[in-house]
Amino acid sequence: MRLKFEMWKATQPYSGGYVSMFTDGKGRTSTSWRAKPMMSIDHAGPEYLPGRHNNVRTARHDQFIKKRYKEEMIRLRGDI
């Protein structure tokens, strides 16, 4: 299974913000809600992503999500 990360505008039960979903190579999925997402999380320390997505366990996961997060924020920028 391949790594997958996506984001979308939150709906119920959240009031605004954005939801992200990460699926690791073993098919485990986690979601996280952000009220006001930053355009980049490149500066975030190694504890940030495992705190958001409990299935982030490797540097490969960390780098993959940071790259995809940036791509998703560019795609969603018009909504923010």
Helices and strands as residue ranges (DSSP letters): E 4-9, E 18-23, E 29-34, H 48-52, H 59-76, G 77-79
